[in-house]
Amino acid sequence: MKPAASPIISRLISITGLVQGVGFRPFIYKLAHHHKIYGHVANNLQGVTIHAEGTHHQITSFIADIRQQAPPAAAIDTIGIEPASVGQFIAFEILRSSDNSSGITEVSPDIAVCDDCLHDMKHQPHRLDYPFTNCTNCGPRFSIIGNLPYDREKTAMQPFEMCQQCRSEYTDMLNRRFHAQPVACNHCGPEYQLIENGNCVTGIENILRRTASLVEQGKIVAVKGIGGFHLMCDATIETAVANLRQRKLREGKPFAVMFSGLDSLSQYDDLSEAEEQWISSWQRPIVLLRTKLNLGPSVTNGFSHLGVMLPYMPIHHQLFEMLQTPAVVLTSGNLSDEPIILDNDIAISRLKTIADAFLVYNRDIINRTDDSVGLVVRNKPMLLRRSRGFAPTPIRTNLNTDNLLATGAELVNCFAVGKGKLAIMSQHIGDLKNFETNEFFEETITKFQKLFRVKPEAVAVDMHPDYLSTRYGKSLGIQVVEVQHHHAHIASCMAEHKLDEPVIGISMDGTGYGDDGNIWGGEFLVCDLKDYRRFNHFSYVPMPGGDLVTKAPWRTALSYLMAAFGHDIDLSGFSFLKNIASAEIELVREAIIKNINAPLSSSCGRLFDAVSALIGACTHAGFHAEAPMRLQDLVQEDISESYPCINEKIIDFSPMIHAIVDDIKNETPAGIIAARFHNTVVEAIVQTAVQLRRQSNLQKVVLSGGSFQNEILLDRSIEKLQAQGFEVFWHQLIPANDGGIALGQLAIAAKRLRG
């Protein structure tokens, strides 16, 4: 007797997560074809919806393979399955996107060009050397999107009508470019031009040859990237790098360097497995490496860490095929502190005093994105700047963040909007004190509200009344939730790790407005997502000149000396003051004594500044956090000793300052002093955590704040806290610095307003 045929069943499958702009619908289409599933798939503002019909076995296998075989850049959050009426479909289709809902469809970050596309550039006749080759698995996404759903007419590709050949690929389910919105070729897509001294070079081969020639001559070329302009020169030509540093007004910061590939990079430096995986990931971040690279001295400017990245656009690969050098400097195309430039005409106008030529293309950049920056700590990635490749991928929380806005801090700003239980963080914005950056901040908030269908009902802001982000939030005329800076830091890390319980929060940074009106920054809290209690902190020390101390660390060093030795301390023997006018020193001393513009601070960052200045590593800072960075670079890693400090009601480092002064007088090497100092701060952190545990019985410790970007401080704190039996949480995919503050603000506001 012939067995009965398996009955046809129907299921409605709803998928949420990062499932747009990553080749998800074509993937589903092909998977349905493989499993002989009929029905359709469509984008909507919640995610992707699939109506699938087949046998029970076919449907079960199909759903299992959705998770197991999803595209590399996809991130599935949930898969919902409901019974549906059998529609007797005769095929499987991709339906046109729907935008009739206020829900959210996530926007993919930009994705580095894939190996298949690089292969096509050598073998497909219509894409030979085509520098905008992409497919469903790679290419521009966030930088070109103007609105949702993610369809070509709502992107910067709208002006470029597909040729017949590209359209045939776009509509062929077996083709890798099936429903790839930015698909294009030499016949129908965007084009590059090289502009030099008012003359225009066209034709990609001519452009590449001339650009390579300029770079090898030591010239500087402004290159339009995915999210904005870069400035490029040969990293091995010292005069070119020094010239770029001088023209860009970038006196101290190391430059980021792009290597042609892992092979060329490995000849210069040894990468750990974790570093190699991250630097070659589809996000292609800049990864800080402790390097021995033999490049021009002006590249690193004396630092032992160098930001290194690999090519992520087709044009990068094409240029390296022409270049003799294995590495180029590729730094943000802007003047210091301004946002990265994205418009061709503006770049030519504003960068003409820096660049000798301009490599541009005729597709608009809709959303500005800097390169993301990170390092590897304890074999785990840790983002320091979250932008290209990561933004605007949301953070999935267990909180009702819907229609909340968090405006972040003022320095290295990033804001966040809430949708459902998601926290959608912006790309890196920058320092809001810069006029253009503040404009970028406000414009991008407006864009996010439109793109993600968010209408803020309440706004979370920093407690600091003078932050521009706070003033903006308060100007909106909606409910305001003020959040203490360091509570927001801890809550940010908690939200990243989905913690919603009391924890020991250790927040170490440069500045934050405290409940008592003083500047906080070395804080030990007992907190949850709703509230906090300050348990202990670093001792207060005057900051003569207020914010001026960040640029003149010698002022903070003088304040710590006077706190440790008294106001009458003899300063004549301190070499770090030898190049500072005696009249200026006396003015600062008087400001401290008479409390004239000398706010009190418990800042960990300022303590690092003080010690850096004391030992002569950095008395005047050319850029943000230069003094702590130079101090970290000096550390002699085989040193285990630490200095004394008083750890009672407050943590007083005066005994340490006495010991450091003795070491300086005894001509102890700076590397040993730097190591002992780091060890002392780590010991203070661990001892205070142990004290706090005795009172609270809490075992979970959360580390946050910009000072924990210091690899030595973070690594040794984690190691010693874990040795004491603590469960330790630190940032990985959200910055520990103020770039992560908005996530904490959003989480706290959600908890306070909605429980």
N, C-alpha and C positions, 0 to 999 in steps of 0.2 A: 504494500500500500504506500503510495507516495506521501511523504511528510507534508503537513500543512505549511504554507508560507508564513514567515514571521509577520505579525501584524505591523502596520505602519503607525508610529506614534508621532506626536508633535510637541515640541518644547520651545518656550520663549526664554532665551538666554540673555541676561543683561550683564554686561561686563563694565566695571568701573576701574579707573586707574589711568595710567599714562598709555592710552590706546589710540591716540590720534597723531598723525604726522610721523608715525614710526612703522608704516607699512602693515598696520594691523588688519584693515579690511581686505587687502589683497591676500594676506596670510590666511585669513578665515576662508576666503573664496577658494584658495588652492586646497586648504585642508578639507573643506566640504566636498570638493571634487574628488579628493583621494578617498574619502569615506563614503562616497555616493550619497551625500546628504542633499536634499532639495530645500529650497526656501529662499531666504535673503538675509543680508547684513546691511546695517546702516549706522552711520554716525548720528548721534543726537547730542544735546547739551548735557546729558548725564554720562555719556560714555559711548559704548557700542551695544546695539541690540541685534540679536540673531534670532530669526524664526527658522528652526531646523526641523525637518521631517525625515524619518528613516526608521529602520528597525531599532529595537531597544539596544542591541549590540552596537549598531552603527552610531547611534546617538551617544552612548556611553563612551565609546572609543574616541569619538570626535571631541567631546568635552574634556576628556583626560589629556588629549594632545594639545588642546588650547594652552594649558599651563606649561606643559613640558616642552613645546616647540615654539613658543612665542618669540617674536623678533627680539634681537639683543637689547634694543633701546626701550622696549615696552616694559611697563611695570604694572602688572595686574593687581588691583586692590581686592575686588570682590567679583565672584561669578554667581549670579542669581539664576535659578532654574525654576520655571513654572510650567505646568501643563497648559497646552493650547489646543485649540480646535484644529483638526487636520484640514489643510487647505488644498490638498492634492496638487502641490506644485509640480511642475515638470522640469524645472531647472533650478539653479542657484544663482542669485543676482546680487549685485551691489546696488542698493537704492540711493537715491539722492539724499544728501544730508538734510536733517530737519532742524530748524532753529525756532520752533514755536514753544520752547520751554525755558524757564528761568534757571534750570539746573545747570550743571557745569560739565563741559567736556574739557579735559585737560589739554594743555598746549605743550607739545614736545619741545625740549631744548634743541639747539642746533647740534647736528651730529657730524663727526669727522668723516671725510670721504672714505668709502670702503675699498677694499682691495679689488673687488669685482669691477668697480667703476674705473679704478686706475688701469685695470687690464683693458677695459673697453676703449680707453683713450689711446691705446696702442693698436687696437684691432678693428674697431667698428668704423667703417668708412665715414659715416656722417658725424662721428665724434672723435676723429683723430685729433689729438692735442686740444680737445675742447675743454677749456678751463672751468666750465660750470657743470661738468658731468656729475649727475647724482641719480639716486634711485630710491625705492621705497625704504631702503635700509640706511640711507645717509643723506647728508646735505643740509641746506638751510631750513630752519623751521621757525622758531620764535622770532628771529631777527627779521623775517619777511612777512609775518602775519599781522593783518590789520583788524580782523574780526573773526568770530566763530559762526558757524562751523568751519573747519579747516578745509576750504576748497579754493581752487586756483584764483577764482575771481575776487577772493577776499585777501589776497596776498600781493606782494610786490611783483609777482609774475604776471599779474593781470594784463599788462600791456603787450606781453609776448605771446602771440597766438601760435599754438603748436602747429608744426608742419605735418604733412600727411604721414610721414614715417614715424614721428614722435607720437602722433595720435594713435597710430596702429599699435605701438608698444603700450601706450596708456590704456588701451581697451582690450589688450590680450591678456587673459588670466594666467597664461603660462609665462608671461614676461616679467622680469624683475622690476620693471617700471610700471607695472599695472597699477593705475590710480596713484602714481607718484605725482603730487601737485606741481613741484618745480621742474618737471621733466623738460628738457630742451636739448638742442644740438647746435652744430655750427650753422645750420640753416635758419633757425628760428629763435635762438635764445639770446641772452645778454652778451655783450662784447666788452673787451678791455681796450683801453688806449693808454699810451705812455706820453705824458705831456712834459716836455723839457724846453725851457726857455721860450715858451709860447708856441713851440712846434709840436705837432702831434704825430706819433708813430702808431700805425695800425698793422693788423695782421699778427697773430699770436706768436709766430716764429720770430718775426722782427722785434716784437715787443720784448720777448724773453731774452733774445740775444743782446739787445741794447741795455736792458735792465741789469743783466749779469755783468756786462762790461762796466757800467757805472759803479756797481757795488765793488768790483775788483779794482777799480781805480781809487777806491776809498771814498766814494761819494755816498750821500744819504738820499734814500728814496722813500717817499711816502707811499704806502701801499694800502689800498682799500681792502679790508678784511671782511669777515662775515658780519661783525657787529660794530665796525668802526675802523678808522684809519690806524695804521701802525707806522712807525719810523724804522727803517731797516738800513743796516750797514754791515760790513764784514767784521765779525767779532774777533778776527785774528789780526786786524790792522789797527794798531794802537792809536795812530793819528786820527783815523776815522771815528773811533769810539770816543776819543777825547773831544773831538770836534762836535759830535752829537751831544755829548754831555754839556759842553759849553753853550751850544745854540739852544738846547732845550731848557736851560736854566735848572738842570738837575745836578746839583753839586755833590750829593752824597749817596743817593740810593743806587744799589746795584741794578744793572740792566738785565732784563730777561733775554735768554738766548734760545734760538731754535736750531736744533741739530737736524741733519738730513735724515737720520734714522737711528735705530738702536745700535746698529753696527758701528756707525761713526762715533756715537756717544760712548759706547763701551771701550773704544780705544783711548778715550780720555779719562774715563771714570768707571769705577765698579759700582753697579747698582744692585741693591737687594732685590729679591724676587718680588716683594710687595711694591717697591718703587718702579720696577720694570713693568709690572702689570698696570699700575695706575697711570704712568706716563704714556703708555700705549693704548689705554682704554679709549672707547669711542668718545668720551668727553674731552680727551686731550687737554687736561689742565697743565698749567705751569707747576712743576714740582720742584720744591727747594731741595737741593742735594748738597751734602757736605762734600765739597769738590776739591780736586787737585788739578782742575782743568788749566792747561797752559794757554790761556787766552790773553788778550790785551789787558794790562793792569787796570785800565779804566772801566772794564766790564764789571768787575766785582768791587772795585774801589776799596780793597783791603779786607773784604768780608770773606769768610770761609764757606758760606752758603751761596749758591747760585741758583736762580730760577731757570729751569730748563724745560722746554717743551719740544714736541715733535710736530711735523707738518699735519695740518688738518683740513686744508683746502687743496684742491687740485693744483692751483697756481704755485703753492709752496713746493710741491713735488716737482713740478716742471722747472722752477727756478733752480732747484738744487741739481737737476740734471745738467744745467748749463754752468753752474758755479764750480770753481775749483775749491773754494773753502768748504769745510764740513759744517760751519756754524755761522749764523748771522745774528746780530742783535735785532730783536723785534720788540720794540717798546711802544707803549700807547701813543697814538698820534694826537698830542695835545701839548699845550704849555703846562707847566707844573700846576697841579691842583685843579685844573679845568677838566670837564668831562671829555671823554674821547670823542673826536669829531666823526660825523657820519655822512656829511653832505660834500659832494665833489667841489662845488664852488667855494664853500666855506673853507674846506681844507686847503685849496690852492691859495686863498686869500690869507688865511691865518698861519699857515705853515711855510709860507714862502721864504721866511728868514731862516728856516731850519733845513728844509728839503731842497735837493738839487733837481729832483724830478718827481713826477706824480704818476703812479700806476693806478688807474681808476677804471671803473666799469659803470654801465648805464642802467643798473637795477638799483632801486631805492633800498636803503636800510630803514625799516620801519621802527624797529626796537633796538636801541643802542645796547651793546653788551661788551664789556671788557673781558679779557681772558681771566679765567678762574685760577686761583693760586692755592697750593696746599703743600703739605709735607707728610711724610710717613712717620708715625710715632708708635712704637711697640707693634710694628708690622700692620698697622691699620692706617688708612688714609685720614687726614685731618685737613679740612678746608679752612683757609685763612681769608679767602675772598671767593664768594659764591656768585658766579655770573655765567659766562658762556659754557654750555654743556650741562649746566645744572638748573639754572633758572629758566622758566618758572615752575619746575617740578614741585608739586606741593608736599608739605609735611602732613602726614596722616595722623590725626589726633583722635582721642576719644571724647573730645569736647565739642560743644555746640558753638562754633565760631562764626556762624552764619551772619553775614552783613556787619561784621566788625572790622574796623580799620585800626592798625597799629602803626604809628608814624616813626618809630625807631628813635635813634639818638641823633647827634649832630655830626659826629665824625664818623667816617666810613659808613655812612647811612645806608640802610636798607629798610624798606617798609614791608608790611604784610597786610593782606586782606583775607577775610574768612569766608568760606563757602561750605555750608554743611558742616562736616567735621574736618575740613581741610584748612590748613594754613598755607596760603599761596604767597610766597616771599618774592619780592622783586629782585631783579638783578642788582649788582653793586651800583650804588648811586654816587657816594663820595662825601666830601666835606661840604656841608650845607652853607658854611660861611662864605663859600665862593658863589658869586651871584649866578653864574651860568649853571652851576650844579644845583642850586636851589630851584631854578627854573625847571631843570631836568626832573627833579624830585616831584614837583607839583604836576608837571605834564604827565609823568609816568603813572602817578596815582589816578589821574583822570583816565588814562588809557586802560589801566587795570580794571577800573570800575566798569568801563564799557565792555572790555574783552571778556571778563568773567561774570558779567551781570550782577555786580555787587552795588547795592545802595546802602552806604553805611548808616546804621542806626545808632552806633556809639563808637567812640574813638578812644584808644588807649595811648597815653602820652607819657613821656618822662616827667618826673617831678620838677626838673630844673626849669624855672620860670622863663629863662632867657634862651633856651634852645629854640632854634627856628622851627624844628619839627614839632615842638610843643605848641608854639604860637600858631602854627598852621592848624594843628588839630583843634585847638580851642576856638579858631575862627570859623569852624564849620557849622556852628549853631546846633550841634547834637550833643547827646550825653557824653561827658568826658570822664574817663577813668585814669587817675594819676597813678603811676607805678614807679616805685623806688628803683633806681638804676640797677643796683646789685641784686635785688630780688628778681628783677627781670632777667639778669644774666643766668641765675640759677634756674629759673623757670624755663628759660630757653633750652638749656641742656636737659631738663626734666621732660619737656615736651618732645624733644628729639628722641628720647629713650622711652617715651610713653609712661613716665612715672607720674602717679597721682596720689601721693602720700607724703607724710612728713619725712624730711631728709636733713642731713647735715650739709649745708651749702657753704662752700668756700669760694669766695669771689675776689679775685686779685686783678686789679687793673690800675689805670692811671688817674681816673677821675670819675666822680659820680656824686650827685647832690644828695646829701644825707638828711635824715629826719631832723637833726639838730641844726641844720643850716651850714654845717661844715662840709668839707670835701672828703668823701669816703673813697676807699680803694683797697684796703686790706681787711676784708670782712669775713666773719664767721657767723653764719646764720643757722637758726633752726627754722625751717620754712616748709610750706606746702604751696600749692598753686594759688591759694587764696591770700595767705598772710605770712608774716615772718617775725622772728624775734632776733635781735642782734645779741649774740652771746659774747663775742670778744672782737677785738680789732687791733691793728697796729696803732702805736701811740701817735697822737697828733703832733705835727711839726709845722711851723709857719712856712708859707710859700711866698717869699717876698717878690712882689710884682705880679702875683696871681698867675694867669696863663703864661706869662713871660718865662716862667721857670722851665717850661717844656722846651724852649729854644736855648736856654742858658742853664744847663744842669749845675754849673758851678754855684749858682745861687742856692739851690737845694742842698748841695754839699755843705755850704757855709752854714745853712740853717741847722743841719744835723750836727755839725761840729759845735755850734753854740748851744744846742740842746744837751749835748753830751758833756761839754767841758765848761759851760757857763758863758755869759755874754762877754767876759773880759779875756777870752782866749787869745793868746798871741798867735797871729796868723802869719808871721814873717817867715816861718819855716816850711810853709806848704807850697810845694812847687806847682800845684795845679792853678794857683792864683798868680803866677809870675807874669803872665801876659795880660793881666787885667789891671786897669788903672786903679791906683790906690783910692782915689776919690770915689770911684764907682763901688769899690768894696765897702767903703765906709758908709755910703748911702744905703747899701743893702743891709749892713749891720744895724744902722739906725732904724730902718724900716721894720726889722725883726724886733728890736728892743721896744720900739714905740707902737708896734702893731699898726703900721701904716701900709695899707694895701698888702697885707700879709695873711691871707686866710689860712685857717688851720686845715691840715690834710692828714689822713691816715693811709695815704696811697702807697700801694706796693710798687707801682710804676715809678713814683718819685723816689722811693728808697733805692731802686735800681739806678736811677739817674744820679743820685748822690754818690753812690759808691763808684760808679763809672767815672764821674768827675774827680773824685778823691784820688783815684789811682792814675789819673791822667789819660784814661781811655777816650773820654769825650767830655769836654768842658762846654762846647757850643754845638748844638745839634742842628744839622742841615736839613733834617727831615724828621717826621714823626717817629718816635721810638728808636732813634739812632743810638742814643746812649745805652739803653739796655741791650740792644743788639751787639754793640761792640764789646760790652762787658761779657755777654754770653760767649762770644768768639774767643775770648782770652782764656776760658776755663781750661785748666790742666786736669784732665779727666781721671787721673789715677790718685787724686787727693780725696781722702775720706774725712779729714778733720773738719770741724766747724767752730765757729766763734760762740762765745757766751751771749745770752740775752735773758731778759727777765720776762717770764711768761706767767703772769698772774691775772689781775683784773684787766690789764691791757698788756700788749706785747711790746716791750720797750727794748729797742735795739741799741741803746746808749753803750752798754758794755761791749757790743760788737764794734761800734765806732771807735772806742778806745783801743781795742785790739787791732783794728785795721791801721790806725795811726801808728801804733807800735811797729806793726809789720812794715809799714812804709819807711819809718825811720831806720829799721834794721835792713832795709833794701831787699825785703822778701820779693821774689818775682811776682809780677802782676797776675800771672796765670794761677799761682797758688792762692793769692788773695781772692781772686774772682771765684775760684773753686770753693774755698772756705765760706765765702759769702753765700753762694747758692746753697750749699749744704746747710747753712744756718737758717735760711728761709724755709727750706724743706723741713728741717727739724721743728721749727715753730709751727708749721702747718700740721705736722703729724701729732705733736704733743697737744696742740689745742683740740684737734679732732678726738683724741683719746679722752681729754677732759670733758668734752662735750658729750661723748658717748656715756660716760659715767652718770651724767645728769639726765640724759634723754633716753638712754637705751636704744638709740638709733644706730643702725649698722651701715646704712647706705650714705655714701659721701659723693656729692656732686661738685665737680670742679669747673669753674667758668671764669670768664674775664680775660682781657687781652694779655695779661702777664703770663697766662698759661699757653700762649703761643711760643714761649720760651721752651724749647725742646728739652733742655736739661732740667729745668724746674718741673715741668709736667711729668717727664719720665721718672724722675727720682721720687716725686711726690706719690705717683701711682704705685711704684714699687714698694715704698716704705709703708704706705697706707694699707696695701694688700697684705704685707707682712704682719700688720697688726690685726688682720682679720676683717678689714672693712671691704664692702662691695663698692667698687669705685666706678663712677660714670664720668666720662669726659666727652667733649665734642668731637665729632668726626665729619659729618656732612653739613653741619651748620657752624659758622665761624664762632670761636670763643670770644672774639672781640665785639665791638659795638655793632658789627654787621649782623649779629645774631639777636640783638636786643629785641627787635620787633616781634620775633616769635614768642619770647617770654612775655612781652606786653600783651599779646593777643591771647595767650593761654590764661594769664591772670585775669584779664577782663572777662573772658568766657566763663571762668570759674566763679568770679564775684557776681556777675550779672545773671548767670543761668544755672549755676550749681553744677 
